[in-house]
Amino acid sequence: KEAETQQKLANVVILATGGTIAGAGASAANSATYQAAKVGIEQLIAGVPELSQLANVRGEQVMQIASESITNDNLLQLGRRVAELADSKDVDGIVITHGTDTLEETAYFLNLVEKTDKPIIVVGSMRPGTAMSADGMLNLYNAVAVASSKEARGKGVLVTMNDEIQSGRDVSKMINIKTEAFKSAWGPLGMVVEGKSYWFRMPAKRHTMDSEFDIKTIESLPNVEIAYSYGNVSDTAYKALAQSGAKAIIHAGTGNGSVSSRVVPALQGLRKDGVQIIRSSHVNAGGFVLRNAEQPDDKYDWVVAHDLNPQKARILAMVALTKTNDSKELQRMFWEY
Ligand SMILES: NC(=O)C[C@H](N)C(=O)O
């Protein structure tokens, strides 16, 4: 009987990378003061015995870090392992446990470069497992539930936090002190309740199977940096980033990706020197940058990041630059992905 149910259940691999979902604090009252990336994957799985009712689950510890320290090499390592697993016949879905600070970046990266329609779910938690009302157990349970469902196929990389199923492209960490931390300007794709998924919409942007990018052909990622804008901003950071070898600079702009008149000449000069200038917005609830609004992008040969926040714009710019350094092509990619 047991062997029969095992055969019917989906095979889900959990790749653990660290973060607060693997965090531990000194007492149950420590919801914000704790160490991330302490608990190993076997212990995480053992902490949620109900997972075995959803899927045949096995774990792999890919790395053990707090996600603010993730590097491009870490991204490539994780992306390659996901691709290997997605290619193997005995894997139906993949879950990645991840710190929440850069979870949205990793989810978007995988959404761009993984050539599979198998569910890939990135999940984290806002509180360590040692805290009262820890959210990691249920988030992980939901992630495995979605990863083992057929309906999650072909919907791109997904994020399950706070009972919601979000598109890895759209979702962003909007607040750092609530379990209701992950939001998308365009709303969640669905909900997961007691291990069952309820879907409401589909992602409209190109991803995974329909993407022109493939982790298997990416050897390294170019240096793309972000410079933040604010009142009285100077051009020092932009120039320094270019000098240190940035191939593109994401302008984390105010409002509609607007650029201070004190910075415009430097950006014009950097573009002439070959650095790509990509205008994004750091508006919290979701920036939306229009071409030739605020600045004459056609004239200056700049790119706009569409609705991607600066950190997501960095991910797409890096991946895009592995294919082209043509600003028109880059702009096309920013509209399509
Ligand atoms: N909630 C978290 O996971 C935060 C942690 N600093 C991380 O991203 O790894």
The ligand as a MOL file (V3000), in Angstrom:
LIG
                    3D

  0  0  0     0  0            999 V3000
M  V30 BEGIN CTAB
M  V30 COUNTS 9 8 0 0 0
M  V30 BEGIN ATOM
M  V30 1 N 13.9990 36.6640 6.0250 0
M  V30 2 C 15.2050 36.3990 5.5260 0
M  V30 3 O 15.3820 35.3600 4.9440 0
M  V30 4 C 16.2630 37.4580 5.6640 0
M  V30 5 C 17.6810 36.9930 5.5900 0
M  V30 6 N 18.5710 38.1080 5.8170 0
M  V30 7 C 18.0300 36.3920 4.2230 0
M  V30 8 O 17.6610 36.8900 3.2120 0
M  V30 9 O 18.7060 35.4190 4.1750 0
M  V30 END ATOM
M  V30 BEGIN BOND
M  V30 1 1 1 2
M  V30 2 2 2 3
M  V30 3 1 2 4
M  V30 4 1 4 5
M  V30 5 1 5 6
M  V30 6 1 5 7
M  V30 7 2 7 8
M  V30 8 1 7 9
M  V30 END BOND
M  V30 END CTAB
M  END
